[in-house]
Amino acid sequence: MRRSDREITDPNRLKEVIESCFCCRLGFFDGEGVYIVPLCFGYEETETERIFYFHSAKEGRKGKWLHTGTKVGFELDTGHYLKEGANACSYSAGYQSVIGTGRITVIEDEEKKKDALAKILSHYGVFAPLPGKLSAKLLIYQMTVETLSGKENK
């Protein structure tokens, strides 16, 4: 990282930034080109892994190309504001961001799907009951983080 003075190295701070973000952007190469899509997400940390959860329809460009093992890049950002300066070149932006790479795993087990969907909903403060059986058209997948870095300009 070029600006090490802005690097977030504290794991707790990284988690705070992730949890304060509204969307996670996934980027992947699907044969047609690079595709970046903003997604609602859920997040959890285990003793050994950081995991993001997403959902989508099985149809469409994203559902067609996100298969188990697909390597993706991701980005989240929040806390944006303008930092005024004395002249045009001294203006800056305040922000927090997290970027990284991960691998997608499609969740097939119905109970694991429900758990992942509950994590997605709870990220947005929604604690509504889930249906008895999820739609067969709903694709739920997880991204296990391989690399992660954070940066902030306060």
C-alpha positions in Angstrom: 0.0 0.0 0.0 1.5 3.3 -1.1 0.0 5.4 1.7 0.8 3.2 4.8 -0.2 6.1 7.0 -3.8 5.4 5.9 -3.7 1.6 6.2 -6.1 -0.1 8.6 -4.2 -2.9 10.3 -6.3 -3.5 13.4 -8.7 -6.5 12.7 -11.4 -5.0 14.9 -11.3 -1.7 12.9 -11.5 -3.7 9.6 -14.6 -5.4 10.9 -16.1 -2.1 12.0 -15.6 -0.7 8.5 -17.1 -3.8 6.9 -20.1 -3.7 9.2 -20.8 0.0 8.5 -20.9 -0.5 4.7 -24.2 -0.8 2.8 -23.1 -2.7 -0.2 -20.2 -4.9 -1.3 -19.1 -4.8 -5.0 -18.0 -8.0 -6.5 -15.8 -8.1 -9.6 -15.1 -11.1 -11.7 -14.2 -12.0 -15.3 -16.9 -14.0 -17.0 -15.6 -14.6 -20.5 -17.3 -11.5 -21.9 -15.2 -9.1 -19.8 -14.8 -7.8 -16.3 -18.1 -7.5 -14.5 -18.6 -5.5 -11.3 -21.9 -5.7 -9.4 -23.1 -4.1 -6.1 -24.7 -6.5 -3.7 -26.4 -6.6 -0.4 -24.4 -8.8 1.9 -24.0 -10.5 5.3 -20.7 -11.0 7.0 -19.2 -13.2 9.7 -15.8 -14.0 11.1 -14.9 -17.4 12.5 -11.7 -18.3 14.2 -10.0 -18.9 10.9 -12.1 -17.2 8.2 -13.8 -14.1 7.1 -17.0 -14.9 5.1 -19.4 -12.7 3.1 -22.8 -14.0 2.1 -24.8 -12.9 -1.0 -28.0 -13.8 -2.8 -29.2 -13.6 -6.4 -31.5 -15.2 -8.9 -30.0 -18.1 -10.8 -30.8 -16.4 -14.1 -28.7 -13.5 -15.4 -25.1 -12.7 -15.9 -24.1 -12.9 -12.2 -26.0 -16.1 -11.5 -24.7 -17.8 -14.6 -21.0 -17.2 -13.8 -20.7 -17.4 -10.0 -20.0 -21.1 -9.5 -18.2 -22.8 -6.7 -14.5 -21.9 -6.9 -14.9 -18.7 -8.9 -12.2 -16.3 -7.8 -13.5 -12.7 -7.3 -12.3 -9.3 -6.2 -14.4 -7.2 -3.8 -14.7 -3.6 -2.6 -16.6 -1.9 0.2 -16.5 1.8 1.1 -18.2 4.2 3.5 -17.8 7.4 5.5 -17.5 9.7 2.5 -17.1 13.5 2.9 -15.3 16.4 1.3 -12.2 17.7 3.1 -11.9 21.3 2.0 -8.5 22.9 1.2 -7.0 26.3 0.6 -6.9 25.7 -3.2 -8.1 23.1 -5.7 -5.1 20.8 -5.3 -5.4 20.7 -1.5 -9.0 19.3 -1.4 -9.3 15.7 -0.4 -11.9 13.1 0.5 -12.6 11.4 3.8 -13.5 7.7 3.5 -13.0 4.2 4.8 -12.6 1.3 2.3 -11.8 -2.4 2.3 -10.7 -4.4 -0.8 -9.7 -8.0 -1.3 -10.1 -11.3 -3.1 -12.0 -14.4 -2.3 -13.5 -17.6 -3.6 -17.2 -18.2 -4.2 -19.0 -21.3 -2.8 -22.6 -22.0 -3.7 -24.6 -23.0 -0.7 -26.8 -26.0 -1.4 -28.0 -27.1 2.0 -31.4 -25.6 2.9 -30.5 -24.8 6.5 -27.2 -23.2 5.6 -29.0 -21.2 3.0 -31.5 -19.9 5.6 -28.6 -19.1 8.0 -26.8 -17.1 5.3 -30.0 -15.3 4.3 -30.6 -14.4 8.0 -27.1 -13.0 8.2 -27.7 -10.9 5.1 -31.0 -9.6 6.5 -29.6 -8.9 9.9 -26.8 -6.8 8.4 -29.6 -4.3 7.4 -31.4 -4.6 10.7 -34.1 -6.9 9.4 -35.1 -9.8 11.6 -38.2 -11.1 9.8 -39.2 -14.7 9.8 -37.9 -16.8 6.9 -40.3 -18.9 4.8 -40.4 -22.7 5.5 -38.7 -23.5 2.2 -36.7 -21.0 0.1 -37.4 -20.5 -3.6 -35.6 -22.9 -5.9 -34.9 -19.8 -8.0 -32.8 -18.2 -5.2 -29.1 -18.7 -5.4 -27.3 -18.1 -2.1 -23.5 -18.2 -2.0 -20.6 -17.3 0.2 -17.3 -15.7 -0.5 -14.4 -16.9 1.7 -11.9 -14.1 1.9 -8.3 -14.9 0.7 -6.8 -11.4 0.9 -8.1 -8.2 2.6 -6.8 -4.7 3.2 -8.3 -1.6 4.5 -7.6 2.1 4.2 -9.1 5.3 5.7 -8.6 9.0 5.4 -10.1 10.7 8.4 
